[in-house]
């Protein structure tokens, strides 16, 4: 059974394991989107903050939300890159392991 598991491992890694890794990375990306919430800020861009309904409050609220949307979108982009790198590490880990094993002998 151990020999079967040794040969089945690469097949599992690139089929079911890949599905689990992709699901985990997408869940991590979704958590980052929920935490940063640029869509929610965009949805409320014209709503005045702190109940300041005068024109000064509206202008300040608009620009504060605008800069928040820009910064949170940039942070979400970097979070996406981080999740993508994690997924690529998952893909390349067995290849790097086998390459280092072969070159060491």
N, C-alpha and C positions, 0 to 999 in steps of 0.2 A: 504494500500500500504506500509506503514511503517513496518508492521509486515512481509509482504512478503519480503521486502528488508532486514530485519533482518535475515531471514532464507536463503535468496539468497546470502548474503554476503560471507559466507564460501565457497559456491560453486564457486562464482566468483573469490575469492581470490586464489583458487587452480586450476583454469582453465584459464580464460582469463587474470586475474591479474598476474598469474604465467608466462604466455607467455610474457606479457609486461615487467615484472621484468627481465626475462631471456634476452629478447631483449635489455633492457637497460644496463644490466651488460655486455653483449657481445659487445655492442657499446662502453662502457667505457673501456673494455679491448682492443678493436681495436684502440681507441684513444690513449691509453698508448703505444701500439705497434707503432703507427705512430709517436708519440712524441719521443720515445726512439730510434726506428729504428735500432735494432741490425742486421736485415737482410740486410739493405742498407750498413751498415758498413762491413758486411761479403762479400757482393757483390764486394766491392771496396778494399778488403784487400791488393791486390798486386798493386794497383795504387798508385804511389808516391804522397805524399802531397805537396802542394805549388810548384809544378813543379820541384821538386828536382829529376832529373833523374839519378844522379850519384849513386854509390853503397851505400854511406853513407846515402843519402836521402831515398833510398829504404829500407834500414834496419831500420832506425828510424821510417819511415812511417809504416812499417809492424808491429813493436812492439807497436807503439802508437795505431794503429787500433785494434790490437789483444787485448790489455788491455781494450780498449773501448768496444769491443764486449763482453768480459767477464763481465765487470761491468754493461753494459746495459742489458745483459741477466739476470743477478742476479736481477737487479731492476725490470725488466719485470716479473720475477717470483714472487717477492713480490707484484707487482701490481695485478697479477693473484690471489694470495692468498687473497688480499684485496677485489677484486671483488667476489670471492667465498664466503667470509665471509658475504659480503652484501647480496648475494643471499640466504645464509642459514638463515640470520636474517629475511629476507622476509618470508621464509618458516616457521620459528618457532615462529614468532611474535603472531599469533592468538592462538597457543597452549599455549604459556607462559601467554597470557592475560586470557584465559579461566581457566588455572590452578591457577593463582593468584586470579581470581574472585571466584572460587570454594573454595579454601582454606581460603579465607577471611571470608566466611560465615561459 
